[in-house]
Amino acid sequence: MILDHSASTRRHGALTQAKGLLADWFEQAYRQRVSVAVLQAAGERPEWSFQGQRSGQALQVWLEQLGAGGGTPLLAGLAEAHDWLKTRRRQRPGEECRLLLVTDGRLRELEGLAIPDCPIRVLDIELGPLRLGRAAELARRLGAEYRHLEEVPVV
């Protein structure tokens, strides 16, 4: 997962709502014994929080403490995820990989996308009356499935 928690995700409680949904997903991953990797895209550069670990209490605690701030190094995050997934596939050829990209899409540009070789879902967390719709465009360019936060049922 690449999680955009830049300053713009604070608007209209977008990150707070997304964190509720992610907490549910992490709980499901724990029950299903699924490995989770989380790359944060906020600040100056992307940063790994978890790399292919089983979901559990540490992930939930991290999520509870997560705040928003800084820029959106999402393109660098996609490149980092692309490389990580390539390495992971070499190390574990039978493992099924999927990428969840959580973002409000508020990027300056979409040129130079590194497209990971796996199924991708973009979860658009842009909320409020004025929506730019850039996450939908990002999903289109990535060949990804697109969902808006308001359309995803909470389990």
DOFI-739299 format. One record per residue: residue in three letters; x negated, y, z negated of N, C-alpha, C in turn. Coordinates in steps of 0.1 Angstrom, whole numbers, m for minus. Each point is the difference from the previous one (the first is absolute). Layout:
// residues N
[atom "Ala", [X, Y, Z], [X, Y, Z], [X, Y, Z]] ...
//
This chain:
// residues 155
[atom "Met", [m8, m12, 0], [8, 12, 0], [m9, 12, 0]] [atom "Ile", [4, 10, 8], [m6, 13, m1], [11, 9, m6]] [atom "Leu", [m4, 7, m11], [9, 9, m7], [m4, 14, 1]] [atom "Asp", [8, 8, 7], [m3, 15, 1], [7, 6, m13]] [atom "His", [m9, 5, m9], [6, 7, m11], [m7, 14, m1]] [atom "Ser", [0, 6, 12], [m5, 14, 1], [10, 9, m7]] [atom "Ala", [m4, 13, m1], [8, 10, m7], [14, 1, 6]] [atom "Ser", [1, m1, 14], [13, 1, 6], [10, m10, m4]] [atom "Thr", [m5, m12, m5], [10, m10, m5], [7, 3, m13]] [atom "Arg", [m5, 10, m6], [6, 5, m13], [14, 6, 3]] [atom "Arg", [2, 6, 12], [12, 7, 4], [12, m9, m2]] [atom "His", [10, 6, m6], [13, m6, m1], [0, m14, m7]] [atom "Gly", [m10, m3, m8], [m2, m12, m7], [m3, m12, 9]] [atom "Ala", [m5, 2, 12], [m3, m11, 9], [m9, m11, m6]] [atom "Leu", [m11, 4, m6], [m9, m10, m5], [6, m7, m12]] [atom "Thr", [8, 6, m8], [6, m6, m11], [10, m11, 4]] [atom "Gln", [8, 3, 11], [9, m9, 5], [m7, m12, 6]] [atom "Ala", [m11, 3, 8], [m8, m11, 6], [m6, m9, m10]] [atom "Lys", [m5, 6, m11], [m6, m8, m11], [10, m10, m6]] [atom "Gly", [13, 4, m1], [10, m9, m5], [2, m12, 9]] [atom "Leu", [0, 3, 13], [1, m11, 10], [m12, m9, 0]] [atom "Leu", [m12, 6, 0], [m12, m7, 0], [m1, m9, m13]] [atom "Ala", [4, 5, m11], [0, m8, m13], [8, m13, 3]] [atom "Asp", [12, 1, 6], [8, m12, 3], [m8, m9, 10]] [atom "Trp", [m6, 5, 10], [m7, m8, 9], [m12, m7, m6]] [atom "Phe", [m7, 7, m9], [m11, m6, m7], [4, m11, m9]] [atom "Glu", [12, 1, m6], [5, m10, m8], [4, m13, 8]] [atom "Gln", [6, 3, 12], [3, m11, 9], [m13, m7, 5]] [atom "Ala", [m11, 8, 3], [m12, m6, 4], [m6, m9, m11]] [atom "Tyr", [1, 5, m13], [m4, m8, m11], [7, m13, m1]] [atom "Arg", [13, 0, 1], [8, m13, 0], [m4, m9, 11]] [atom "Gln", [m3, 5, 12], [m3, m8, 11], [m15, m3, 1]] [atom "Arg", [m8, 5, m9], [m14, m3, m1], [m7, 5, 13]] [atom "Val", [3, 12, 4], [m5, 6, 12], [m12, 10, m4]] [atom "Ser", [m10, 0, 8], [m11, 9, m3], [3, 13, 6]] [atom "Val", [m4, 11, m7], [3, 14, 4], [m13, 8, 0]] [atom "Ala", [m1, 8, 11], [m11, 9, 1], [6, 14, 1]] [atom "Val", [m5, 10, m8], [5, 13, 0], [m11, 10, 3]] [atom "Leu", [2, 8, 11], [m9, 11, 4], [7, 13, m2]] [atom "Gln", [m6, 8, m9], [6, 13, m3], [m4, 10, 11]] [atom "Ala", [9, 8, 6], [m3, 10, 9], [4, 14, m5]] [atom "Ala", [m9, 5, m8], [3, 13, m6], [m14, 6, m4]] [atom "Gly", [m1, 13, 0], [m12, 7, m3], [m9, 1, 13]] [atom "Glu", [m13, m2, m2], [m10, 2, 11], [m1, m12, 9]] [atom "Arg", [1, m12, m6], [m2, m12, 8], [8, m12, m7]] [atom "Pro", [3, m10, 8], [7, m11, m5], [m8, m8, m10]] [atom "Glu", [7, m6, m10], [m7, m7, m11], [8, m13, m3]] [atom "Trp", [m8, m11, m1], [7, m13, m4], [3, 0, m15]] [atom "Ser", [12, m4, m3], [4, m3, m14], [0, m15, m3]] [atom "Phe", [4, m7, 10], [1, m15, m1], [m4, m6, 13]] [atom "Gln", [m7, m11, 1], [m4, m6, 12], [3, m15, 0]] [atom "Gly", [12, m3, 4], [3, m14, 1], [2, m8, m13]] [atom "Gln", [5, 7, m10], [2, m6, m13], [15, m4, m1]] [atom "Arg", [2, m9, m9], [14, m4, m3], [7, 11, m7]] [atom "Ser", [12, 3, 3], [8, 10, m6], [2, m4, m15]] [atom "Gly", [0, 10, m9], [2, m2, m14], [1, 12, m8]] [atom "Gln", [m2, m1, m13], [1, 12, m9], [m9, 11, 4]] [atom "Ala", [m13, m3, 4], [m9, 11, 3], [5, 9, 11]] [atom "Leu", [7, m6, 10], [5, 7, 11], [12, 9, m5]] [atom "Gln", [8, m5, m8], [11, 7, m5], [m4, 12, m9]] [atom "Val", [m10, m2, m8], [m6, 11, m8], [m6, 11, 9]] [atom "Trp", [m8, m4, 10], [m5, 9, 9], [11, 8, 7]] [atom "Leu", [10, m6, 4], [11, 7, 7], [7, 10, m9]] [atom "Glu", [2, m4, m13], [7, 9, m9], [m9, 13, m2]] [atom "Gln", [m13, m1, 0], [m9, 11, m2], [m3, 8, 12]] [atom "Leu", [4, m5, 12], [m3, 7, 12], [7, 13, 2]] [atom "Gly", [m7, 11, 3], [5, 13, 3], [m3, 4, 14]] [atom "Ala", [6, 12, 4], [m2, 5, 13], [m10, 12, 0]] [atom "Gly", [m8, 1, 11], [m8, 12, 1], [m10, m2, 11]] [atom "Gly", [m5, 12, 5], [m11, m1, 10], [5, m1, 14]] [atom "Gly", [m9, m2, 9], [3, m1, 14], [5, m14, 4]] [atom "Thr", [1, m3, 13], [5, m12, 5], [m10, m7, 10]] [atom "Pro", [m10, m8, m5], [m10, m6, 8], [6, m13, 6]] [atom "Leu", [12, 1, 6], [7, m12, 5], [m7, m6, 12]] [atom "Leu", [m5, 8, 9], [m7, m6, 12], [m13, m8, m4]] [atom "Ala", [m7, 6, m10], [m12, m8, m5], [5, m12, m8]] [atom "Gly", [12, 1, m6], [5, m12, m7], [4, m11, 9]] [atom "Leu", [6, 4, 12], [3, m11, 10], [m13, m6, 5]] [atom "Ala", [m10, 8, 2], [m13, m6, 5], [m6, m9, m10]] [atom "Glu", [1, 4, m13], [m5, m9, m11], [8, m13, m1]] [atom "Ala", [13, 1, 1], [8, m12, m1], [m2, m9, 12]] [atom "His", [m2, 6, 12], [m3, m8, 12], [m13, m8, m2]] [atom "Asp", [m10, 6, m5], [m13, m7, m3], [2, m11, m11]] [atom "Trp", [7, 4, m10], [2, m10, m11], [8, m12, 4]] [atom "Leu", [10, 2, 8], [9, m11, 5], [m8, m9, 9]] [atom "Lys", [m9, 6, 8], [m8, m8, 9], [m10, m9, m8]] [atom "Thr", [m6, 6, m10], [m8, m8, m8], [7, m11, m8]] [atom "Arg", [12, 4, m5], [8, m10, m7], [5, m11, 8]] [atom "Arg", [3, 2, 13], [4, m11, 9], [m11, m9, 3]] [atom "Arg", [m13, 5, 1], [m11, m8, 2], [m2, m9, m13]] [atom "Gln", [1, 6, m11], [m2, m8, m13], [11, m10, m3]] [atom "Arg", [12, 4, 4], [12, m9, m3], [9, m1, 12]] [atom "Pro", [m5, m8, 10], [7, 0, 13], [15, m4, 0]] [atom "Gly", [4, m8, m10], [14, m4, m1], [9, 9, m7]] [atom "Glu", [m5, 10, m6], [8, 9, m9], [8, 10, 9]] [atom "Glu", [13, 1, m3], [9, 9, 7], [m2, 14, m6]] [atom "Cys", [m3, 10, 9], [m2, 14, m5], [11, 9, 6]] [atom "Arg", [5, 9, m8], [9, 10, 4], [m4, 13, m6]] [atom "Leu", [3, 11, 7], [m4, 13, m5], [13, 9, m3]] [atom "Leu", [1, 5, m12], [10, 10, m3], [m7, 13, m1]] [atom "Leu", [5, 10, 8], [m5, 13, m1], [10, 9, m5]] [atom "Val", [m2, 6, m12], [10, 8, m7], [m5, 15, 1]] [atom "Thr", [8, 8, 7], [m5, 14, 3], [12, 9, 2]] [atom "Asp", [m2, 12, m1], [10, 10, 4], [m3, 5, 14]] [atom "Gly", [m11, m5, 6], [m4, 4, 13], [m5, 14, 2]] [atom "Arg", [m2, 7, m10], [m5, 14, 1], [m15, 0, 3]] [atom "Leu", [m3, m3, 12], [m14, 0, 5], [m2, 11, 10]] [atom "Arg", [m12, 5, 1], [m3, 11, 10], [0, m6, 14]] [atom "Glu", [m5, m12, 2], [m1, m6, 13], [2, m15, m1]] [atom "Leu", [3, m6, 12], [2, m14, 0], [m10, m7, 10]] [atom "Glu", [m9, 8, 5], [m10, m5, 10], [m10, m9, m7]] [atom "Gly", [m5, m10, 7], [m11, m8, m5], [4, m11, m10]] [atom "Leu", [12, m5, 2], [5, m10, m10], [m7, m13, 2]] [atom "Ala", [m5, m6, m11], [m4, m14, 0], [12, m8, m3]] [atom "Ile", [3, m9, 9], [12, m8, m2], [m4, m14, m5]] [atom "Pro", [3, m3, m12], [m3, m14, m6], [8, m11, 8]] [atom "Asp", [m7, m11, 1], [6, m11, 8], [8, m9, m9]] [atom "Cys", [12, 5, m4], [9, m7, m8], [14, 7, 0]] [atom "Pro", [11, m7, m4], [12, 7, m1], [0, 12, m9]] [atom "Ile", [5, 11, 4], [m1, 13, m8], [14, 5, m2]] [atom "Arg", [3, 5, m12], [12, 6, m3], [m3, 14, m6]] [atom "Val", [6, 10, 5], [m2, 14, m5], [12, 3, m8]] [atom "Leu", [m2, 3, m13], [11, 5, m9], [m2, 15, m1]] [atom "Asp", [10, 7, 5], [0, 14, 1], [6, 5, m14]] [atom "Ile", [m8, 8, m7], [5, 5, m13], [3, 15, 1]] [atom "Glu", [1, 6, 11], [3, 14, 2], [14, 3, m4]] [atom "Leu", [2, 8, m10], [13, 4, m5], [3, 15, 1]] [atom "Gly", [12, 4, m2], [3, 14, 0], [7, 4, 12]] [atom "Pro", [5, 12, 1], [8, 5, 11], [m8, 2, 13]] [atom "Leu", [m13, 4, m1], [m8, 2, 12], [m9, m12, 2]] [atom "Arg", [3, m8, 10], [m9, m12, 2], [m6, 1, 14]] [atom "Leu", [m13, m2, 0], [m7, 1, 13], [0, m13, 8]] [atom "Gly", [3, m11, m6], [1, m13, 7], [m13, m5, 6]] [atom "Arg", [m11, 4, m6], [m13, m5, 5], [m3, m14, m3]] [atom "Ala", [6, m5, m11], [m2, m15, m4], [6, m9, 11]] [atom "Ala", [11, 4, 5], [6, m7, 11], [m8, 0, 13]] [atom "Glu", [m6, 11, 3], [m10, 1, 11], [m12, m9, m2]] [atom "Leu", [m5, 1, m13], [m12, m9, m3], [4, m14, 2]] [atom "Ala", [12, m5, m5], [4, m13, 2], [0, m4, 14]] [atom "Arg", [6, 9, 9], [1, m3, 14], [m14, m2, 6]] [atom "Arg", [m9, 9, m4], [m14, m2, 6], [m7, m12, m5]] [atom "Leu", [3, m4, m12], [m6, m12, m5], [6, m13, 4]] [atom "Gly", [12, 1, 7], [8, m12, 4], [6, m6, m13]] [atom "Ala", [3, 8, m10], [4, m5, m13], [15, 0, m1]] [atom "Glu", [5, m8, m9], [14, 1, m5], [1, 13, m8]] [atom "Tyr", [11, 7, 1], [2, 12, m7], [12, m1, m10]] [atom "Arg", [m2, 5, m12], [11, 1, m9], [m1, 13, m8]] [atom "His", [11, 6, m3], [0, 11, m9], [3, m4, m14]] [atom "Leu", [m6, 6, m10], [2, m3, m14], [15, m1, m4]] [atom "Glu", [8, 9, 6], [14, 0, m4], [8, m12, 6]] [atom "Glu", [m6, m7, 10], [7, m11, 6], [m4, m14, m6]] [atom "Val", [m10, 0, m9], [m5, m12, m6], [7, m3, m13]] [atom "Pro", [7, m11, m1], [7, m3, m12], [m10, m4, m11]] [atom "Val", [3, 5, m12], [m8, m3, m12], [5, m14, m5]] [atom "Val", [m9, m9, m2], [3, m13, m5], [3, 0, m15]] 
//
